[in-house]
Amino acid sequence: MPVLDPNPQNGQKKLLTILGVMLGITIVIGVIATIASP
């Protein structure tokens, strides 16, 4: 799989989805850590 996707729209959407999932996981971990901390 090439690093630069021949279809920029699809590649950009995939990249945005991955970034969104990573950001969501980071927020969830932060919320859990905040609730778990005394």
PDB file of all heavy atoms in Angstrom:
ATOM      1  N   MET A   1       0.856  -1.201   0.000  1.00  0.00           N
ATOM      2  CA  MET A   1       0.000   0.000   0.000  1.00  0.00           C
ATOM      3  C   MET A   1       0.891   1.249   0.000  1.00  0.00           C
ATOM      4  O   MET A   1       1.728   1.402   0.885  1.00  0.00           O
ATOM      5  CB  MET A   1      -0.891  -0.016   1.254  1.00  0.00           C
ATOM      6  CG  MET A   1      -1.803   1.210   1.344  1.00  0.00           C
ATOM      7  SD  MET A   1      -2.837   1.154   2.810  1.00  0.00           S
ATOM      8  CE  MET A   1      -4.312   0.448   2.125  1.00  0.00           C
ATOM      9  N   PRO A   2       0.726   2.102  -0.988  1.00  0.00           N
ATOM     10  CA  PRO A   2       1.578   3.303  -1.056  1.00  0.00           C
ATOM     11  C   PRO A   2       1.245   4.292   0.053  1.00  0.00           C
ATOM     12  O   PRO A   2       0.120   4.350   0.542  1.00  0.00           O
ATOM     13  CB  PRO A   2       1.241   3.888  -2.431  1.00  0.00           C
ATOM     14  CG  PRO A   2      -0.121   3.372  -2.751  1.00  0.00           C
ATOM     15  CD  PRO A   2      -0.232   2.038  -2.072  1.00  0.00           C
ATOM     16  N   VAL A   3       2.240   5.074   0.443  1.00  0.00           N
ATOM     17  CA  VAL A   3       2.021   6.060   1.498  1.00  0.00           C
ATOM     18  C   VAL A   3       1.072   7.143   0.996  1.00  0.00           C
ATOM     19  O   VAL A   3       0.149   7.550   1.691  1.00  0.00           O
ATOM     20  CB  VAL A   3       3.356   6.681   1.938  1.00  0.00           C
ATOM     21  CG1 VAL A   3       3.129   7.739   3.014  1.00  0.00           C
ATOM     22  CG2 VAL A   3       4.294   5.589   2.478  1.00  0.00           C
ATOM     23  N   LEU A   4       1.310   7.596  -0.254  1.00  0.00           N
ATOM     24  CA  LEU A   4       0.423   8.607  -0.835  1.00  0.00           C
ATOM     25  C   LEU A   4      -0.679   7.898  -1.615  1.00  0.00           C
ATOM     26  O   LEU A   4      -0.422   7.215  -2.594  1.00  0.00           O
ATOM     27  CB  LEU A   4       1.219   9.525  -1.776  1.00  0.00           C
ATOM     28  CG  LEU A   4       2.237  10.426  -1.055  1.00  0.00           C
ATOM     29  CD1 LEU A   4       3.095  11.159  -2.081  1.00  0.00           C
ATOM     30  CD2 LEU A   4       1.517  11.439  -0.167  1.00  0.00           C
ATOM     31  N   ASP A   5      -1.919   8.050  -1.156  1.00  0.00           N
ATOM     32  CA  ASP A   5      -3.042   7.378  -1.815  1.00  0.00           C
ATOM     33  C   ASP A   5      -3.297   8.027  -3.184  1.00  0.00           C
ATOM     34  O   ASP A   5      -3.342   9.253  -3.279  1.00  0.00           O
ATOM     35  CB  ASP A   5      -4.286   7.518  -0.930  1.00  0.00           C
ATOM     36  CG  ASP A   5      -5.301   6.416  -1.235  1.00  0.00           C
ATOM     37  OD1 ASP A   5      -5.618   6.230  -2.422  1.00  0.00           O
ATOM     38  OD2 ASP A   5      -5.759   5.782  -0.297  1.00  0.00           O
ATOM     39  N   PRO A   6      -3.454   7.224  -4.249  1.00  0.00           N
ATOM     40  CA  PRO A   6      -3.752   7.803  -5.565  1.00  0.00           C
ATOM     41  C   PRO A   6      -5.052   8.610  -5.542  1.00  0.00           C
ATOM     42  O   PRO A   6      -5.208   9.556  -6.303  1.00  0.00           O
ATOM     43  CB  PRO A   6      -3.907   6.586  -6.478  1.00  0.00           C
ATOM     44  CG  PRO A   6      -3.198   5.478  -5.783  1.00  0.00           C
ATOM     45  CD  PRO A   6      -3.310   5.780  -4.304  1.00  0.00           C
ATOM     46  N   ASN A   7      -5.984   8.244  -4.676  1.00  0.00           N
ATOM     47  CA  ASN A   7      -7.245   8.978  -4.553  1.00  0.00           C
ATOM     48  C   ASN A   7      -7.165   9.852  -3.307  1.00  0.00           C
ATOM     49  O   ASN A   7      -7.349   9.374  -2.192  1.00  0.00           O
ATOM     50  CB  ASN A   7      -8.408   7.977  -4.437  1.00  0.00           C
ATOM     51  CG  ASN A   7      -9.758   8.692  -4.522  1.00  0.00           C
ATOM     52  OD1 ASN A   7      -9.812   9.911  -4.509  1.00  0.00           O
ATOM     53  ND2 ASN A   7     -10.824   7.929  -4.590  1.00  0.00           N
ATOM     54  N   PRO A   8      -6.877  11.147  -3.460  1.00  0.00           N
ATOM     55  CA  PRO A   8      -6.652  11.996  -2.289  1.00  0.00           C
ATOM     56  C   PRO A   8      -7.871  12.122  -1.397  1.00  0.00           C
ATOM     57  O   PRO A   8      -7.757  12.184  -0.181  1.00  0.00           O
ATOM     58  CB  PRO A   8      -6.263  13.352  -2.889  1.00  0.00           C
ATOM     59  CG  PRO A   8      -6.679  13.302  -4.311  1.00  0.00           C
ATOM     60  CD  PRO A   8      -6.711  11.857  -4.723  1.00  0.00           C
ATOM     61  N   GLN A   9      -9.079  12.158  -1.990  1.00  0.00           N
ATOM     62  CA  GLN A   9     -10.291  12.291  -1.173  1.00  0.00           C
ATOM     63  C   GLN A   9     -10.433  11.106  -0.223  1.00  0.00           C
ATOM     64  O   GLN A   9     -10.621  11.276   0.974  1.00  0.00           O
ATOM     65  CB  GLN A   9     -11.521  12.374  -2.081  1.00  0.00           C
ATOM     66  CG  GLN A   9     -12.050  13.803  -2.193  1.00  0.00           C
ATOM     67  CD  GLN A   9     -13.379  13.851  -2.935  1.00  0.00           C
ATOM     68  OE1 GLN A   9     -13.681  12.987  -3.729  1.00  0.00           O
ATOM     69  NE2 GLN A   9     -14.168  14.865  -2.693  1.00  0.00           N
ATOM     70  N   ASN A  10     -10.327   9.900  -0.772  1.00  0.00           N
ATOM     71  CA  ASN A  10     -10.480   8.701   0.051  1.00  0.00           C
ATOM     72  C   ASN A  10      -9.380   8.648   1.104  1.00  0.00           C
ATOM     73  O   ASN A  10      -9.638   8.353   2.260  1.00  0.00           O
ATOM     74  CB  ASN A  10     -10.417   7.454  -0.844  1.00  0.00           C
ATOM     75  CG  ASN A  10     -10.772   6.191  -0.079  1.00  0.00           C
ATOM     76  OD1 ASN A  10     -11.503   6.248   0.899  1.00  0.00           O
ATOM     77  ND2 ASN A  10     -10.237   5.062  -0.503  1.00  0.00           N
ATOM     78  N   GLY A  11      -8.152   8.941   0.704  1.00  0.00           N
ATOM     79  CA  GLY A  11      -7.034   8.907   1.641  1.00  0.00           C
ATOM     80  C   GLY A  11      -7.215   9.935   2.745  1.00  0.00           C
ATOM     81  O   GLY A  11      -6.955   9.665   3.906  1.00  0.00           O
ATOM     82  N   GLN A  12      -7.683  11.132   2.369  1.00  0.00           N
ATOM     83  CA  GLN A  12      -7.891  12.187   3.365  1.00  0.00           C
ATOM     84  C   GLN A  12      -8.988  11.774   4.344  1.00  0.00           C
ATOM     85  O   GLN A  12      -8.860  11.961   5.551  1.00  0.00           O
ATOM     86  CB  GLN A  12      -8.290  13.477   2.648  1.00  0.00           C
ATOM     87  CG  GLN A  12      -7.958  14.728   3.460  1.00  0.00           C
ATOM     88  CD  GLN A  12      -8.155  16.000   2.650  1.00  0.00           C
ATOM     89  OE1 GLN A  12      -8.972  16.023   1.743  1.00  0.00           O
ATOM     90  NE2 GLN A  12      -7.413  17.040   2.961  1.00  0.00           N
ATOM     91  N   LYS A  13     -10.057  11.181   3.815  1.00  0.00           N
ATOM     92  CA  LYS A  13     -11.154  10.742   4.690  1.00  0.00           C
ATOM     93  C   LYS A  13     -10.655   9.661   5.646  1.00  0.00           C
ATOM     94  O   LYS A  13     -10.973   9.675   6.832  1.00  0.00           O
ATOM     95  CB  LYS A  13     -12.309  10.202   3.831  1.00  0.00           C
ATOM     96  CG  LYS A  13     -13.552   9.882   4.660  1.00  0.00           C
ATOM     97  CD  LYS A  13     -14.626   9.213   3.822  1.00  0.00           C
ATOM     98  CE  LYS A  13     -15.269  10.171   2.830  1.00  0.00           C
ATOM     99  NZ  LYS A  13     -16.387   9.511   2.122  1.00  0.00           N
ATOM    100  N   LYS A  14      -9.845   8.722   5.129  1.00  0.00           N
ATOM    101  CA  LYS A  14      -9.300   7.651   5.973  1.00  0.00           C
ATOM    102  C   LYS A  14      -8.409   8.238   7.056  1.00  0.00           C
ATOM    103  O   LYS A  14      -8.475   7.845   8.219  1.00  0.00           O
ATOM    104  CB  LYS A  14      -8.510   6.671   5.096  1.00  0.00           C
ATOM    105  CG  LYS A  14      -8.142   5.381   5.829  1.00  0.00           C
ATOM    106  CD  LYS A  14      -7.197   4.533   5.004  1.00  0.00           C
ATOM    107  CE  LYS A  14      -7.817   4.105   3.681  1.00  0.00           C
ATOM    108  NZ  LYS A  14      -6.882   3.283   2.895  1.00  0.00           N
ATOM    109  N   LEU A  15      -7.568   9.217   6.668  1.00  0.00           N
ATOM    110  CA  LEU A  15      -6.659   9.846   7.632  1.00  0.00           C
ATOM    111  C   LEU A  15      -7.464  10.583   8.701  1.00  0.00           C
ATOM    112  O   LEU A  15      -7.167  10.472   9.894  1.00  0.00           O
ATOM    113  CB  LEU A  15      -5.739  10.823   6.894  1.00  0.00           C
ATOM    114  CG  LEU A  15      -4.654  11.476   7.758  1.00  0.00           C
ATOM    115  CD1 LEU A  15      -3.663  10.424   8.248  1.00  0.00           C
ATOM    116  CD2 LEU A  15      -3.914  12.543   6.972  1.00  0.00           C
ATOM    117  N   LEU A  16      -8.495  11.305   8.271  1.00  0.00           N
ATOM    118  CA  LEU A  16      -9.338  12.027   9.239  1.00  0.00           C
ATOM    119  C   LEU A  16     -10.029  11.046  10.170  1.00  0.00           C
ATOM    120  O   LEU A  16     -10.154  11.298  11.379  1.00  0.00           O
ATOM    121  CB  LEU A  16     -10.391  12.858   8.492  1.00  0.00           C
ATOM    122  CG  LEU A  16      -9.874  14.190   7.945  1.00  0.00           C
ATOM    123  CD1 LEU A  16     -10.925  14.832   7.042  1.00  0.00           C
ATOM    124  CD2 LEU A  16      -9.526  15.148   9.071  1.00  0.00           C
ATOM    125  N   THR A  17     -10.471   9.903   9.636  1.00  0.00           N
ATOM    126  CA  THR A  17     -11.131   8.907  10.484  1.00  0.00           C
ATOM    127  C   THR A  17     -10.162   8.356  11.525  1.00  0.00           C
ATOM    128  O   THR A  17     -10.501   8.254  12.704  1.00  0.00           O
ATOM    129  CB  THR A  17     -11.663   7.750   9.613  1.00  0.00           C
ATOM    130  OG1 THR A  17     -12.529   8.290   8.614  1.00  0.00           O
ATOM    131  CG2 THR A  17     -12.436   6.750  10.456  1.00  0.00           C
ATOM    132  N   ILE A  18      -8.935   8.050  11.089  1.00  0.00           N
ATOM    133  CA  ILE A  18      -7.935   7.520  12.021  1.00  0.00           C
ATOM    134  C   ILE A  18      -7.619   8.564  13.089  1.00  0.00           C
ATOM    135  O   ILE A  18      -7.569   8.252  14.281  1.00  0.00           O
ATOM    136  CB  ILE A  18      -6.658   7.112  11.257  1.00  0.00           C
ATOM    137  CG1 ILE A  18      -6.962   5.920  10.338  1.00  0.00           C
ATOM    138  CG2 ILE A  18      -5.537   6.770  12.231  1.00  0.00           C
ATOM    139  CD1 ILE A  18      -5.829   5.585   9.383  1.00  0.00           C
ATOM    140  N   LEU A  19      -7.428   9.817  12.670  1.00  0.00           N
ATOM    141  CA  LEU A  19      -7.139  10.883  13.644  1.00  0.00           C
ATOM    142  C   LEU A  19      -8.304  11.059  14.604  1.00  0.00           C
ATOM    143  O   LEU A  19      -8.113  11.245  15.808  1.00  0.00           O
ATOM    144  CB  LEU A  19      -6.865  12.201  12.901  1.00  0.00           C
ATOM    145  CG  LEU A  19      -5.502  12.272  12.209  1.00  0.00           C
ATOM    146  CD1 LEU A  19      -5.415  13.544  11.366  1.00  0.00           C
ATOM    147  CD2 LEU A  19      -4.383  12.268  13.226  1.00  0.00           C
ATOM    148  N   GLY A  20      -9.528  11.003  14.083  1.00  0.00           N
ATOM    149  CA  GLY A  20     -10.701  11.145  14.940  1.00  0.00           C
ATOM    150  C   GLY A  20     -10.797  10.026  15.954  1.00  0.00           C
ATOM    151  O   GLY A  20     -11.102  10.253  17.126  1.00  0.00           O
ATOM    152  N   VAL A  21     -10.527   8.791  15.527  1.00  0.00           N
ATOM    153  CA  VAL A  21     -10.574   7.645  16.450  1.00  0.00           C
ATOM    154  C   VAL A  21      -9.494   7.796  17.521  1.00  0.00           C
ATOM    155  O   VAL A  21      -9.758   7.577  18.707  1.00  0.00           O
ATOM    156  CB  VAL A  21     -10.389   6.326  15.670  1.00  0.00           C
ATOM    157  CG1 VAL A  21     -10.168   5.162  16.632  1.00  0.00           C
ATOM    158  CG2 VAL A  21     -11.615   6.069  14.790  1.00  0.00           C
ATOM    159  N   MET A  22      -8.278   8.192  17.094  1.00  0.00           N
ATOM    160  CA  MET A  22      -7.190   8.368  18.066  1.00  0.00           C
ATOM    161  C   MET A  22      -7.551   9.460  19.071  1.00  0.00           C
ATOM    162  O   MET A  22      -7.341   9.309  20.277  1.00  0.00           O
ATOM    163  CB  MET A  22      -5.896   8.730  17.343  1.00  0.00           C
ATOM    164  CG  MET A  22      -5.275   7.553  16.605  1.00  0.00           C
ATOM    165  SD  MET A  22      -3.876   8.021  15.576  1.00  0.00           S
ATOM    166  CE  MET A  22      -2.753   8.667  16.808  1.00  0.00           C
ATOM    167  N   LEU A  23      -8.113  10.562  18.583  1.00  0.00           N
ATOM    168  CA  LEU A  23      -8.504  11.658  19.472  1.00  0.00           C
ATOM    169  C   LEU A  23      -9.596  11.197  20.427  1.00  0.00           C
ATOM    170  O   LEU A  23      -9.557  11.492  21.619  1.00  0.00           O
ATOM    171  CB  LEU A  23      -8.994  12.844  18.631  1.00  0.00           C
ATOM    172  CG  LEU A  23      -9.288  14.127  19.410  1.00  0.00           C
ATOM    173  CD1 LEU A  23      -8.008  14.670  20.029  1.00  0.00           C
ATOM    174  CD2 LEU A  23      -9.907  15.169  18.488  1.00  0.00           C
ATOM    175  N   GLY A  24     -10.567  10.450  19.905  1.00  0.00           N
ATOM    176  CA  GLY A  24     -11.647   9.939  20.752  1.00  0.00           C
ATOM    177  C   GLY A  24     -11.119   9.008  21.832  1.00  0.00           C
ATOM    178  O   GLY A  24     -11.531   9.106  22.991  1.00  0.00           O
ATOM    179  N   ILE A  25     -10.205   8.120  21.474  1.00  0.00           N
ATOM    180  CA  ILE A  25      -9.629   7.201  22.463  1.00  0.00           C
ATOM    181  C   ILE A  25      -8.866   7.994  23.527  1.00  0.00           C
ATOM    182  O   ILE A  25      -8.971   7.713  24.721  1.00  0.00           O
ATOM    183  CB  ILE A  25      -8.693   6.184  21.767  1.00  0.00           C
ATOM    184  CG1 ILE A  25      -9.521   5.227  20.907  1.00  0.00           C
ATOM    185  CG2 ILE A  25      -7.875   5.417  22.794  1.00  0.00           C
ATOM    186  CD1 ILE A  25      -8.679   4.334  20.017  1.00  0.00           C
ATOM    187  N   THR A  26      -8.116   9.013  23.093  1.00  0.00           N
ATOM    188  CA  THR A  26      -7.363   9.839  24.047  1.00  0.00           C
ATOM    189  C   THR A  26      -8.313  10.529  25.019  1.00  0.00           C
ATOM    190  O   THR A  26      -8.073  10.569  26.228  1.00  0.00           O
ATOM    191  CB  THR A  26      -6.545  10.891  23.282  1.00  0.00           C
ATOM    192  OG1 THR A  26      -5.722  10.232  22.332  1.00  0.00           O
ATOM    193  CG2 THR A  26      -5.668  11.690  24.234  1.00  0.00           C
ATOM    194  N   ILE A  27      -9.431  11.066  24.509  1.00  0.00           N
ATOM    195  CA  ILE A  27     -10.410  11.737  25.375  1.00  0.00           C
ATOM    196  C   ILE A  27     -11.020  10.740  26.348  1.00  0.00           C
ATOM    197  O   ILE A  27     -11.171  11.029  27.540  1.00  0.00           O
ATOM    198  CB  ILE A  27     -11.501  12.411  24.508  1.00  0.00           C
ATOM    199  CG1 ILE A  27     -10.889  13.586  23.728  1.00  0.00           C
ATOM    200  CG2 ILE A  27     -12.664  12.880  25.387  1.00  0.00           C
ATOM    201  CD1 ILE A  27     -11.834  14.169  22.699  1.00  0.00           C
ATOM    202  N   VAL A  28     -11.381   9.551  25.859  1.00  0.00           N
ATOM    203  CA  VAL A  28     -11.987   8.531  26.731  1.00  0.00           C
ATOM    204  C   VAL A  28     -11.009   8.140  27.841  1.00  0.00           C
ATOM    205  O   VAL A  28     -11.386   8.044  29.007  1.00  0.00           O
ATOM    206  CB  VAL A  28     -12.393   7.291  25.900  1.00  0.00           C
ATOM    207  CG1 VAL A  28     -12.776   6.134  26.819  1.00  0.00           C
ATOM    208  CG2 VAL A  28     -13.554   7.648  24.970  1.00  0.00           C
ATOM    209  N   ILE A  29      -9.743   7.931  27.474  1.00  0.00           N
ATOM    210  CA  ILE A  29      -8.730   7.570  28.486  1.00  0.00           C
ATOM    211  C   ILE A  29      -8.589   8.704  29.500  1.00  0.00           C
ATOM    212  O   ILE A  29      -8.496   8.465  30.708  1.00  0.00           O
ATOM    213  CB  ILE A  29      -7.384   7.257  27.800  1.00  0.00           C
ATOM    214  CG1 ILE A  29      -7.501   5.955  27.006  1.00  0.00           C
ATOM    215  CG2 ILE A  29      -6.259   7.161  28.836  1.00  0.00           C
ATOM    216  CD1 ILE A  29      -6.271   5.653  26.165  1.00  0.00           C
ATOM    217  N   GLY A  30      -8.598   9.946  29.016  1.00  0.00           N
ATOM    218  CA  GLY A  30      -8.483  11.090  29.915  1.00  0.00           C
ATOM    219  C   GLY A  30      -9.658  11.159  30.878  1.00  0.00           C
ATOM    220  O   GLY A  30      -9.488  11.407  32.071  1.00  0.00           O
ATOM    221  N   VAL A  31     -10.871  10.929  30.380  1.00  0.00           N
ATOM    222  CA  VAL A  31     -12.063  10.967  31.238  1.00  0.00           C
ATOM    223  C   VAL A  31     -11.994   9.848  32.270  1.00  0.00           C
ATOM    224  O   VAL A  31     -12.271  10.062  33.450  1.00  0.00           O
ATOM    225  CB  VAL A  31     -13.339  10.841  30.373  1.00  0.00           C
ATOM    226  CG1 VAL A  31     -14.572  10.640  31.255  1.00  0.00           C
ATOM    227  CG2 VAL A  31     -13.506  12.093  29.500  1.00  0.00           C
ATOM    228  N   ILE A  32     -11.612   8.641  31.828  1.00  0.00           N
ATOM    229  CA  ILE A  32     -11.517   7.514  32.772  1.00  0.00           C
ATOM    230  C   ILE A  32     -10.458   7.804  33.835  1.00  0.00           C
ATOM    231  O   ILE A  32     -10.679   7.568  35.014  1.00  0.00           O
ATOM    232  CB  ILE A  32     -11.184   6.215  31.997  1.00  0.00           C
ATOM    233  CG1 ILE A  32     -12.380   5.813  31.121  1.00  0.00           C
ATOM    234  CG2 ILE A  32     -10.823   5.099  32.966  1.00  0.00           C
ATOM    235  CD1 ILE A  32     -12.079   4.658  30.195  1.00  0.00           C
ATOM    236  N   ALA A  33      -9.311   8.367  33.410  1.00  0.00           N
ATOM    237  CA  ALA A  33      -8.256   8.675  34.372  1.00  0.00           C
ATOM    238  C   ALA A  33      -8.735   9.733  35.363  1.00  0.00           C
ATOM    239  O   ALA A  33      -8.448   9.664  36.551  1.00  0.00           O
ATOM    240  CB  ALA A  33      -7.017   9.178  33.632  1.00  0.00           C
ATOM    241  N   THR A  34      -9.509  10.724  34.867  1.00  0.00           N
ATOM    242  CA  THR A  34     -10.015  11.763  35.759  1.00  0.00           C
ATOM    243  C   THR A  34     -11.007  11.193  36.768  1.00  0.00           C
ATOM    244  O   THR A  34     -10.971  11.533  37.945  1.00  0.00           O
ATOM    245  CB  THR A  34     -10.711  12.868  34.903  1.00  0.00           C
ATOM    246  OG1 THR A  34      -9.784  13.363  33.948  1.00  0.00           O
ATOM    247  CG2 THR A  34     -11.188  13.991  35.792  1.00  0.00           C
ATOM    248  N   ILE A  35     -11.873  10.288  36.295  1.00  0.00           N
ATOM    249  CA  ILE A  35     -12.864   9.681  37.209  1.00  0.00           C
ATOM    250  C   ILE A  35     -12.166   8.755  38.187  1.00  0.00           C
ATOM    251  O   ILE A  35     -12.513   8.705  39.373  1.00  0.00           O
ATOM    252  CB  ILE A  35     -13.925   8.929  36.383  1.00  0.00           C
ATOM    253  CG1 ILE A  35     -14.735   9.921  35.553  1.00  0.00           C
ATOM    254  CG2 ILE A  35     -14.829   8.114  37.304  1.00  0.00           C
ATOM    255  CD1 ILE A  35     -15.662   9.253  34.554  1.00  0.00           C
ATOM    256  N   ALA A  36     -11.160   8.005  37.713  1.00  0.00           N
ATOM    257  CA  ALA A  36     -10.501   7.011  38.571  1.00  0.00           C
ATOM    258  C   ALA A  36      -9.596   7.676  39.610  1.00  0.00           C
ATOM    259  O   ALA A  36      -9.388   7.138  40.684  1.00  0.00           O
ATOM    260  CB  ALA A  36      -9.672   6.058  37.701  1.00  0.00           C
ATOM    261  N   SER A  37      -9.071   8.869  39.273  1.00  0.00           N
ATOM    262  CA  SER A  37      -8.152   9.518  40.222  1.00  0.00           C
ATOM    263  C   SER A  37      -8.934  10.035  41.434  1.00  0.00           C
ATOM    264  O   SER A  37     -10.044  10.545  41.276  1.00  0.00           O
ATOM    265  CB  SER A  37      -7.422  10.670  39.543  1.00  0.00           C
ATOM    266  OG  SER A  37      -8.344  11.685  39.162  1.00  0.00           O
ATOM    267  N   PRO A  38      -8.373   9.930  42.626  1.00  0.00           N
ATOM    268  CA  PRO A  38      -9.068  10.366  43.844  1.00  0.00           C
ATOM    269  C   PRO A  38      -9.233  11.882  43.908  1.00  0.00           C
ATOM    270  O   PRO A  38      -8.472  12.602  43.295  1.00  0.00           O
ATOM    271  CB  PRO A  38      -8.159   9.882  44.974  1.00  0.00           C
ATOM    272  CG  PRO A  38      -6.817   9.696  44.341  1.00  0.00           C
ATOM    273  CD  PRO A  38      -7.075   9.356  42.897  1.00  0.00           C
TER     274      PRO A  38
END
